[in-house]
Structures are given as C-alpha cells and as structure tokens.
C-alpha cells in the first residue's frame, strides 16, 4: 500500500493541474489555432501528365520535381527551332565572308587603278622633265654659240677664216633655234597633261558597313533565338517543381490525364514555423502588445504548456471565427494576432489552443 503512494500523488497533481486549467479555460485571455497554408500545384500550360513523382503525405524539398507533362511535341518544335537558329547563324557567317571577299576584290581593283594612274603620272612627269631638260640644254648651247659665231664672222671679214667654217656654225644655230621653238609649244602641253592627270586620281573605295549590311540577317537570327527561348521556357513548364518545402496533402491527377493550364494537380501544405493565429478577447485587447509573453495549452489538454510571444497584432477589432468563440452561437469580438512559440513545432493544421498572457 505504501509503494502506491508516489503514483497516486503524481496522478493527483496531474488531475489538479488539468482541473485548474480546464476549470478556468473559459476565462482564458485568447484562443488560437494553427492555420492551414497550402500551395496549389498546377501547370502553366495545357498538357497530358506523363509522370507523378510524389505521393500523399510525402515530404518534399523546394525545387523538387513533382510531376512532368508530355513534352514530346515541345521537344520536336524545339529541335526544329534550334535547326533554324543554326541555319540563320550560318547564313550570317556566309554573308559576312561574302562581304569580306567583295570588299577585298574592290580593294584590289582600286589598287590596280591607282597603280595605273601613278604609272601615267610618272610617264607624264618624265616627259615634261625631259622636255625642260632638253630645252635648257639647247638654250645654253645656243647662248654659247652666238658669241662664237660673231667672232668667227669677224675673222672671215678679215680673211682670217673661210666662209665654209662660218656656214657650219650658222646651220648649227638654226637647228638649235628650231628645236627650241618647237619645244616652246610642247612644254606647256606637257604641263597641261600633267595637271589633267592629277585631277583624274581614282577615289578610294568606301569600306563596307558590316553592321548595316548584316542587319536583316541578324534580325532573322534574333527572331529564331527568341523562338528557341520561348520553347525552352515551354519545355521547362512541362516540369512541375515544388515552390517550397512542405508535405503533399493531396494528389488530384493521374499519369495519362489531360490538364488545362491552371488546373490543380496536387496541393502542398507549408510548415507553420511554430506560429499560431490568436484572437485576443476584448477584455485583454488594451493590455496586449507586440512582445507580450504567452502560454499555450491544447484545448483538449493534451501535451505540455508551450511558451511564446506576440509577434504581430492587427490594428482592428474583428469578429472572432465561430470555432474560437466561447459559445459558437454568440458573436464575439477580438483582436487578431500572431504568436511565435518556442516549442510548438509543426502542429497539425487547425489545432486549437487556449492562450494566457503573462
């Protein structure tokens, strides 16, 4: 009999604590519940479900593959688009090479024309310089011959030289004067030809503006690249990924079924992070502020007391949901807030707690 006292004493303490809490639960400061937060998983495009990678109750990580749509049609169109993009890129390179060769050919032709023009210039300059040199030579010789001829003529008059000798020098002077007179017209013409040659210098060919010439082909390539990008996005949309970590709450489709864009395939429940939504009674509204401590106890008194603190408070007094009222059929008002707990963990969505503030 004595050995049963410790157990009886423990049972009495637990019963007293439960009686104290339950007996005064109608006077609790607030009631709270964990909110169900779910994400709908639906395709962004129409398609037939090819695979489902998860099951109800399965824990999934953010970015984990949940399901795939049949992407064969998208893959086929993507391959065609990539081939068109490759052809457009190859065409740009071919046009670029053709423009380069044409530009090089124009440059070679221009160089040949310039070389011929320079050859004509050298010929005309040589001719003009030759005429000027010959003219200067003959004029110098004529200038030397004139005094000699006068001296020789004086000797003939004095019978000191024969007339034949004088005649030879006279003929020589006549030849020089004739050549000088002839060149007097040729030299100006040679200079005129040289001036005219200078005005005929061939123009340098304008360089090819590759950007402007290739613009139509570049626009076509960009269009094909955009098409490839769109199809890659569409292909990626055939892979349905978990937007956040959570637990699969429901599966609403099977492989082989058709789903329209936005039509639900599955739902994922998000973790609550140990937070509950509390509705503070009117009598406590003025006394509660952000940071106020709280103690939570499950409404069915199962589980330990959990400590927490007020994290958010609504600025308005609102109607309390029926499930959290003291009497369901009587309208009650309170202030909504969020309580962050230290040890609640991931309670079942919809669990109700009594709250006392400290």
TALINQUI-V379474 format. One record per pair of residues at least 12 apart in sequence whose C-alpha atoms are under 10 Angstrom apart, sorted by the first residue. I is the first residue (numbers start at 1). J is the second residue. Records with the same first field share a line. If there is no record, write none. Layout:
I->J, J
This chain:
17->301
18->300, 301, 302
19->301
21->297, 299, 301, 354
22->297, 299, 300, 301, 354
25->297, 299, 326, 354, 355, 356
26->325, 326, 327, 354
27->281, 326, 354, 355, 356
28->280, 281, 284, 326, 354, 355, 356, 357
29->278, 279, 280, 281, 282, 283, 284, 285, 288, 294, 354, 355, 356, 357, 358
30->278, 279, 280, 281, 282, 283, 284, 285, 294, 296, 324, 325, 326, 334, 335, 336, 337, 353, 354, 355, 356, 357
31->276, 277, 278, 279, 280, 281, 296, 297, 298, 299, 320, 323, 324, 325, 326, 352, 353, 354, 355, 356
32->275, 276, 277, 278, 279, 280, 296, 297, 298, 299, 323, 324, 336, 337, 338, 339, 350, 351, 352, 353, 354, 355
33->275, 276, 277, 278, 279, 298, 299, 323, 324, 338, 339, 347, 348, 349, 350, 351, 352, 353, 354
34->272, 273, 274, 275, 276, 277, 278, 338, 346, 347, 348, 349, 350, 351, 352, 353
35->270, 271, 272, 275, 276, 277, 347, 348, 349, 350, 351, 352
36->269, 270, 271, 272, 348, 349, 350, 351
37->246, 267, 268, 269, 270, 271, 272, 349
38->246, 247, 248, 249, 266, 267, 268, 269, 270, 271
39->242, 243, 244, 246, 248, 249, 266, 267, 268, 269, 270
40->242, 243, 250, 262, 263, 264, 265, 266, 267, 268, 269
41->66, 67, 240, 241, 242, 243, 251, 252, 262, 263, 264, 265, 266, 267, 268
42->67, 240, 241, 252, 259, 260, 261, 262, 263, 264, 265, 266, 267
43->67, 68, 69, 237, 238, 239, 240, 241, 259, 260, 261, 262, 263, 264, 265
44->234, 237, 238, 239, 240, 259, 260, 261, 262, 263
45->69, 234, 235, 237, 238, 259, 260, 261, 262, 263
46->69, 70, 237, 238, 258, 259, 260, 261, 262, 263
47->68, 69, 70, 71, 238, 256, 257, 258, 259, 260, 261
48->68, 69, 70, 71, 238, 254, 255, 256, 257, 258, 259, 260
49->67, 68, 69, 70, 71, 238, 253, 254, 255, 256, 257, 258, 259, 265
50->67, 68, 69, 70, 71, 238, 239, 254, 255, 256, 257, 258
51->66, 67, 68, 69, 70, 239, 254, 255, 256
52->65, 66, 67, 68, 69, 240, 251, 253, 254, 255, 256, 265, 266
53->65, 66, 67, 68, 240
54->66, 67, 248, 251, 266
55->247, 248, 249, 250, 251, 266
56->247, 248, 249, 250, 251, 266, 267, 268
57->246, 247, 248, 249, 250, 251, 268, 269
58->246, 247, 248, 249, 250, 268
59->245, 246, 247, 248, 249, 268, 269
60->241, 242, 243, 244, 245, 246, 247, 248, 268
61->241, 242, 243, 244, 245, 246, 247
62->241, 242, 243, 244, 245, 246
63->240, 241, 242, 243, 244, 245
64->239, 240, 241, 242, 243, 244, 245
65->239, 240, 241, 242, 243
66->239, 240, 241, 242, 248, 265, 266
67->238, 239, 240, 241, 242, 253, 254, 255, 265, 266
68->235, 236, 237, 238, 239, 240, 241, 255
69->235, 236, 237, 238, 239, 240, 255, 256, 257, 258, 259
70->235, 238, 239, 255, 256, 258
71->234, 235, 236, 237, 238, 239
72->235
73->235
74->231, 232, 233, 234, 235, 236, 238
75->231, 232, 234, 235
76->231
77->227, 228, 231, 232
78->227, 228, 229, 230, 231, 232, 234, 235
79->228, 231
80->228
81->224, 225, 226, 227, 228, 229, 231
82->224, 225, 227, 228, 229, 231
83->224, 228
84->220, 221, 224, 225, 227, 228
85->220, 221, 222, 223, 224, 225, 226, 227, 228
86->221, 224, 225
87->221, 224
88->217, 218, 219, 220, 221, 222, 223, 224, 225
89->217, 218, 220, 221, 222, 224, 225
90->221
91->214, 217, 218, 221
92->214, 215, 216, 217, 218, 220, 221
93->214, 217
95->210, 213, 214, 217
96->210, 211, 213, 214
99->208, 209, 210, 213, 214
100->207, 208, 210
102->208
103->205, 206, 207, 208
104->207
106->204, 205, 206, 207
107->204, 205, 206, 207
108->205
109->205
110->202, 203, 204, 205
111->202, 204, 205
113->201, 202, 203, 204
114->201, 202, 203, 204
115->202
116->202
117->197, 198, 200, 201, 202
118->197, 198, 201, 202
120->194, 197, 198
121->193, 194, 195, 197, 198, 201
122->194
123->194
124->190, 191, 192, 193, 194, 195, 197
125->190, 191, 193, 194, 197
126->190
127->186, 187, 190, 191, 194
128->186, 187, 188, 189, 190, 191, 192, 193, 194
129->187, 190, 191
130->187
131->180, 183, 184, 186, 187, 190
132->183, 184, 186, 187, 190
134->179, 180, 183
135->176, 179, 180, 181, 182, 183, 184, 187
136->180
137->176, 180
138->173, 175, 176, 177, 179, 180
139->176, 177, 179, 180
140->176
141->173, 176
142->172, 173, 174, 175, 176, 177, 180
143->173
145->169, 170, 172, 173, 176
146->169, 170, 173
148->166, 169
149->165, 166, 167, 168, 169, 170, 173
150->166
151->166
152->165, 166, 169
153->165, 166, 167, 169
154->166
240->265
242->267, 268
243->268
244->268, 269, 270, 271
245->268, 269, 270, 271
246->267, 268, 269, 270, 271, 272
247->267, 268, 269, 270, 271
248->266, 267, 268, 269, 270
249->266, 267, 268, 269, 270
250->265, 266, 267, 268, 269
251->264, 265, 266, 267, 268
252->264, 265, 266, 267
253->265, 266
269->349
270->346, 349
271->345, 346, 347, 348, 349
272->340, 344, 345, 346, 347, 348, 349
273->340, 341, 342, 344, 345, 346, 347
274->308, 339, 340, 341, 342, 343, 344, 345, 346, 347
275->308, 309, 310, 311, 338, 339, 340, 341, 342, 344, 345, 346, 347
276->296, 308, 310, 337, 338, 339, 340, 341, 344, 347, 349, 350, 351, 352, 353
277->310, 312, 313, 336, 337, 338, 339, 340, 350, 352, 353
278->310, 312, 313, 320, 324, 334, 335, 336, 337, 338, 339, 352, 353, 354, 355
279->313, 314, 317, 318, 319, 320, 321, 324, 325, 333, 334, 335, 336, 337, 338, 355
280->313, 317, 318, 320, 333, 334, 335, 336, 337, 355, 356, 357
281->317, 320, 325, 332, 333, 334, 335, 336
282->317, 318, 332, 333, 334, 335
283->333, 334
284->334, 335, 357
285->313, 317, 334, 335, 336
286->335
287->357
288->310, 313, 335, 337, 357, 358
289->309, 310, 311, 312, 313, 337
290->309, 310, 311, 312, 313, 337, 338, 339
291->308, 309, 310, 311, 312, 339, 340
292->308, 309, 310, 311, 339, 357, 358
293->307, 308, 309, 310, 311, 339, 340, 341, 356, 357, 358
294->306, 307, 308, 309, 310, 339, 340, 341, 355, 356, 357, 358
295->307, 308, 309, 339, 341, 353, 354, 355, 356, 357, 358
296->308, 339, 341, 344, 352, 353, 354, 355, 356, 357
297->344, 352, 353, 354, 355, 356
298->351, 352, 353, 354, 355
299->351, 352, 353, 354, 355
300->351, 352, 353, 354
301->353, 354
303->344
304->343, 344
305->343, 344, 353, 354, 355
306->341, 342, 343, 344, 345, 353, 355
307->339, 340, 341, 342, 343, 344, 355, 356, 357, 358
308->339, 340, 341, 342, 343, 344, 355, 357, 358
309->338, 339, 340, 341, 342, 357, 358
310->337, 338, 339, 340, 341, 357
311->337, 338, 339, 340, 341
312->336, 337, 338, 339, 340
313->335, 336, 337, 338, 339
314->334, 335, 336, 337, 338
315->335, 336, 337
316->334, 335, 336
317->333, 334, 335, 336
318->332, 333, 334, 335, 336
319->331, 332, 333, 334, 335, 336
320->332, 333, 334, 335, 336
321->333, 334
323->350, 352
324->352, 353, 354
339->355
